[in-house]
Amino acid sequence: MDKFELLARNALFKLDAETAHGLAIGSLKFSYATGLLPGHSNRQYPELAVKIAGLEFPNPVGIAAGFDKNGEVPDALLKVGFGFAEVGTVTPNAQSGNPRPRIFRLVDEQAIINRLGFNNQGHSVVIDNLRSRKREDVSNGIVGINIGANKNSADFITDYEMGIRKFWDLANYFTINISSPNTPGLRDLQADKSLGELLGRIDSIREELIAGTDKSPPLFLKIAPDLNEENLIGISDNIRSSSIDGLVVCNTTVSRSALAIQNTEPGGLSGRPLFNRSTIVLAKMRQLVGPDLPIIGAGGIDSIQSAWEKLEAGASLLQLYTGMVYQGLGIAKTICQGLSEKLAASQYSTITELTGTRIREWAARDLPVQ
Ligand SMILES: Cc1cc2nc3c(=O)[nH]c(=O)nc-3n(C[C@H](O)[C@H](O)[C@H](O)COP(=O)(O)O)c2cc1C
């Protein structure tokens, strides 16, 4: 982090976490629109490019869902060096989420607990935001849409169908988020029978949309880290019999077992204490689905080393959020530069070659206790 960034971060940390987040979005929006945002090409290192699910990612470091919930700053995030940006979670109707305060920084642990509850402006506002992107930005950057369900929805699955239909023309890829701990009942969709129904209905709507347009954005399923081996087998079986193109492993955890200082705030824990759990789940899932299914690895990536290890454990691509809160906007650039240097000093020449080289070691570890 340079001096200016450090000053800015220290000032933001004096504010409550949600106010700081609002300011960060506002200043990214302003500095991007006025041309003041310093850019770092996200294509600087050709050896970091990854081709999966029909898309060419200029580098493997993406910004995870939750930072840009309303699609206000995807191009600013790409400009500071992220290889792809995920907007959302977006629900059909706007909703305010849980009462504040609902984001808590655990500075000593480099972690966050959040119980936002899908606060977002709903499909139509996010569609307008994305439609206002410059044409050259749209053709250059990979922007995924993470879709979810409204808390008071009578049928969660219908909300996902609506999301796919509404964003079909705008999304480079979709993430079906069934793993937020902050919408009661949502994670039950990961259970065998419900997941079968969800994926069946998604397959049908997809067939219909592919037939009517020339687009076919890939669909990824985002899962929780709080699953046991049996759950993981159930999910991989369901994936195999569906048209899902990949997985995002994983969302925040409800477990507090990795915290050195206990914290009983309800919500999802992210950041450094999530790294071990999420990487074990990733490797186990990689073993179950085989080498070809794309997996985006998320959870506790905040350094070159943690990014490297996540790739070794089986991630085809990476996403981070909490690491950026603590390390600043330059984190994507720093990790890309570091990955490039580490590749040059290794026996691997591309990210794809590195992916999955230490799956067995990670997968052999026991899932941490809840
Ligand atoms: C404040 C906050 C809000 C989040 N909101 C969402 C969300 O809306 N949808 C989602 O799929 N994940 C959301 N996440 C989870 C992240 O996308 C990511 O999966 C998780 O934080 C693990 O990555 P990290 O340790 O790098 O933060 C959120 C995370 C944080 C910290």
The ligand as a MOL file (V3000), in Angstrom:
LIG
                    3D

  0  0  0     0  0            999 V3000
M  V30 BEGIN CTAB
M  V30 COUNTS 31 33 0 0 0
M  V30 BEGIN ATOM
M  V30 1 C -19.3500 -7.2040 3.5450 0
M  V30 2 C -19.5210 -8.4400 2.6980 0
M  V30 3 C -20.6360 -8.5800 1.8970 0
M  V30 4 C -20.7870 -9.7250 1.0950 0
M  V30 5 N -21.8840 -9.8430 0.2890 0
M  V30 6 C -22.0020 -10.9190 -0.5280 0
M  V30 7 C -23.0830 -11.0200 -1.4290 0
M  V30 8 O -23.9240 -10.1330 -1.5380 0
M  V30 9 N -23.1650 -12.1280 -2.2020 0
M  V30 10 C -22.2310 -13.1410 -2.1570 0
M  V30 11 O -22.3390 -14.1160 -2.8980 0
M  V30 12 N -21.1720 -13.0460 -1.3170 0
M  V30 13 C -21.0420 -11.9640 -0.5220 0
M  V30 14 N -19.9620 -11.8730 0.3180 0
M  V30 15 C -18.9820 -13.0010 0.3670 0
M  V30 16 C -17.7900 -12.7700 -0.5520 0
M  V30 17 O -18.1880 -12.6830 -1.8920 0
M  V30 18 C -16.7730 -13.9120 -0.4170 0
M  V30 19 O -17.3540 -15.1140 -0.8930 0
M  V30 20 C -16.3160 -14.1380 1.0230 0
M  V30 21 O -16.2270 -12.9190 1.7180 0
M  V30 22 C -14.9690 -14.8400 1.0990 0
M  V30 23 O -13.9520 -14.0630 0.5000 0
M  V30 24 P -12.9780 -13.0880 1.3420 0
M  V30 25 O -12.4640 -13.8690 2.5250 0
M  V30 26 O -11.9160 -12.7080 0.3600 0
M  V30 27 O -13.8040 -11.9260 1.7420 0
M  V30 28 C -19.7940 -10.7470 1.1170 0
M  V30 29 C -18.6520 -10.5780 1.9310 0
M  V30 30 C -18.5070 -9.4400 2.7120 0
M  V30 31 C -17.2680 -9.3050 3.5510 0
M  V30 END ATOM
M  V30 BEGIN BOND
M  V30 1 1 1 2
M  V30 2 1 2 3
M  V30 3 2 2 30
M  V30 4 2 3 4
M  V30 5 1 4 5
M  V30 6 1 4 28
M  V30 7 2 5 6
M  V30 8 1 6 7
M  V30 9 1 6 13
M  V30 10 2 7 8
M  V30 11 1 7 9
M  V30 12 1 9 10
M  V30 13 2 10 11
M  V30 14 1 10 12
M  V30 15 2 12 13
M  V30 16 1 13 14
M  V30 17 1 14 15
M  V30 18 1 14 28
M  V30 19 1 15 16
M  V30 20 1 16 17
M  V30 21 1 16 18
M  V30 22 1 18 19
M  V30 23 1 18 20
M  V30 24 1 20 21
M  V30 25 1 20 22
M  V30 26 1 22 23
M  V30 27 1 23 24
M  V30 28 2 24 25
M  V30 29 1 24 26
M  V30 30 1 24 27
M  V30 31 2 28 29
M  V30 32 1 29 30
M  V30 33 1 30 31
M  V30 END BOND
M  V30 END CTAB
M  END
